[in-house]
Amino acid sequence: MATNVPVPKDWGKGGCPKPYAADSNYGAGAVASVTKKGYSMVYQCAEEPVNLYCGMTGYEPGSSQYGSMVWTGLGSCTGTISPTSSPAFVSLVDEGGCSAAFDDGANYEEGDKISMAGLVYQCDKSPSSKHCSQAGYKPGTFIRSGTQVIEHWKDAWSLIGYCSGTIAPTSSPNFVSLVDLGVCPEDWAATNPYEEGDRVHSMGLVYGCRPWPWSTYCSQAGYEPNVDPAAPGAWKDAWSVVGHCSGSRGPTGSPSYDPVNIIGACPDEWSGGAHTKYEEGDLVAVTVSVIPIRKVAYRCKAYPFSGHCGSLSPIVFGGDQGWAFAGSCDGSVGPTASPNFVELSTMTSCPPEWNPFTVDYEGGDLVSYSVSHTPMRKLVFKCKDWPNTGYCNQGVGFEPTTPYGKMAWIRQGSCDGSMAPTTAPIANTGICTYNKCITRQEACQPGSRGCSCRVGTTTSSKCVKNVQSCNIADVKAWSKGMDYVAGDVVKVGTKRFKCKKWPTTMWCMQAVYKPELKVNGIWRNAWDTDGECPPPIVGKIGTFSYTADANSLGITIPDTLPDGPQLVTLLNSLREAIKATTIISQGQEVAYVRIISIGGVAVNDQGLRRLMQTRFLQSETIVFEITITCPDGCDPETPTPPPTFKPSTFPSASPSISPSASPSVSPTNNPSALPSVSPTNNPSASPSVLPSDLPSVLPSVNPSTLPSTSPTSKPTFSNKPTASPSLSPTDLPSLSPTNKPSASPSMSPSALLSVLPTISPSASPSVSPASPSVPPSNNPSVSPTASPTLTNNPSA
């Protein structure tokens, strides 16, 4: 059965844009149409840099798993958009004279300009600038794939303006704009381990090693400054021109012996060894003069520079990578005493012993490590924060006190004894919130702040700006199927995790990146830790005192007190009534109600009896206390207010056994015994005195005995069937035969063959059965056809 597919609202641009083409380069805000069943849908590509996904497989609009992440539906469309006129250069900037044409042998960098056919193109920022020198990215070129046109140059170049004529040639390079750095440093050498900031000389220019990670190329032969081996201009990835120089450096003089910097006795002389021989803070001496004997001291730098201390002497080229000048020294240092634990901060109890088989250490975890058994002495180490946390779980390779242990553990002090066991963790049942912000697009005036359109843009253009709105949201556990975005916060137990910014945001919704309490899991690629949710409040919150009367509490006290133990029953009823009218926060519970006095009389049998002989207790003051608890945990972030009570306009829980001696302060919601002043909407038990002027809702069972007012002058004919069948069959034939079979068989079979078989079989068999045209086959069909299935949903 065919179903009507609802068509979305028209997108309002007067036709359908070009159909979506996979593997195309869609710019930010580009639109494409997709043919659906019964209509076409228009989608818009997301803003930069998410638009890079718009042409990729798996991100097709309207049909793929991730299409909704990069495409936004704008509405339906019909027809095609009329072709636009030839491009006008009025909206482009006049760049003056034309730059040189594109040269596939040139080495283009970010910001370089070229001209093609009167248009000026500029090389995009890194990393897209890497493509600018490749022939396949020549501006203005394209390739065809069937009916699809692909322009790869848009991934590397941007059209910025137009030009005419040529640019006058510039003069020879002028070193005045470079800093004069004086004498030249040493020439580049492949044997030197260059680091960030190191400088070398080549042809009168000084080059500085770029920051990490580019500094890792500085020592490689293919990146020698101002040299173009196999990859032209590759050296620019590692080195930057920082100035010019002249001459060469002479030998440095002897170190200055400033008496202020004398450290006293000299430590041991430096001697080469493994990179783990010296550690951060170690002192060594170097002899700089034999007659007279003069020595200076150097201190090993912090990790990772300490790795150079064993391989490079403090006074050789590159020695300053690991050593820092400490001062002059004289004599020798006497032997030190055994380690003194008094100098370390002492903890009263020791954390658990370090275990090489533990794989779930987290940043900040404390362990103890035995350094002496007789007498027993232990040190305390703390696991470093991420990214070093992963080393804490690497076993003996990063054992505390070993050379690589410093990459994982920080020494905290000494300890004695053992820590008391901690209680089992409490599941987080409290409320934990965060500030959730959503960015949406709104229409804007061209030229206004944040608007995507410049001043003068035609009103037909889609001008939008990003508007951010924020609200407080609950932190909940990670859930499959949720569309998490950057900044969303989830929790595991009481630990919070925040979704990272683009491009890793897309992993936040994938189950393999679900946050875990395990420190070095793959979840770190998508989530950052975001602190802890406060633990819930469990147990007693407080006891609150109140003074009120029964009327304000909405409860009823009888005017006579039963004898004997019935007083206890009355007080229990009052307690339950107060509990029922108490309004408390989520998770709280009224644990106990203590009634202290009524009408100024302490609650006891004789006192109340005497009071009730003279006064009615309903309006007397009741003094009582309410104790509030949180048996399953309450929100720790919300202060607990004193409980309140329902307003007195509510009726009592149940009517009193006997009527009160005086009227209520306010009328009850129950109907009175007397009829209302105005009639009810329900019909009365007996018919009205006069008949109603309106006809009955349903027609009478018997037909009317009177004919219609007047018959129609002549019958009318319609091509449309009536909503209900005629009362009796007509003797006249239809105006024209119908192509549809009758709903029931004829009284007798027709002598002529029907155009189409009837829906129901005829009342009697055919005159004679027809002979088979072909003898039946002995072989079955190739494969039986499946029974057709009917569905109300359109096919995919």
Secondary structure, DSSP 4 states (H G I P E B T S, - for coil): ---PPPPPPB-SSSSB-PBP-TT--PPTT-EEEEE-SSSEEEEEEPSTTGGGGTTSTT--TTTSSSHHHHEEEEEEE-SBPPPP-SPPGGGSEE--SB-PPP-TTS---TT-EEEETTEEEEE-STTGGGGTTSGGG-TT--EEETTEEE-GGGGTEEEEEE--SBPPPP-S--GGGS-B--SB-PBP-TTS---TT-EEEETTEEEEEPSTTGGGGTTSGGG-TT--SSSTTGGGGTEEEEEE--SBPPPP-PPP--GGG--SSB-PBP----TTSS-TT-EEEEEEETTTTEEEEEEEPSTTGGGGTTTS-TTSTTGGGTEEEEEEE-SBPPPP-S--GGGS-EESSB-PBP-TT-----TT-EEEEEEEETTEEEEEEEEPPTTGGGGGGSGGGG-TTSGGGGGTEEEEEEE-SBPPPPPPPPP--S--EEEEEEEEEEE--TTSTT-SS-TT--TTS--EEEEEEEEEEE-EE--TT----TT-EEEETTEEEEEPPTTGGGGGGSGGG---S-TTSGGGGTEEEEEEPPPPEEEEEEEEEEEEEHHHHT----SSPPSTTHHHHHHHHHHHHHHHHEE--TT-EEEEEEEEEETTEESSHHHHHHHHTTS-GGGSEEEEEEEEEEEEEE-SSS--PPPEE--TTSPPSS--SS--SS--SS--SSPPSSPPSSPPSSPPSS--SS--SSPPSS--SSPPSSPPSS--SS----SSPPSS--SS--SSPPSS--SSPPSS--SS--SSPPSS--SSPPSS--SSPPPPSSPPPSSPPSSPPPPP---SSPP-
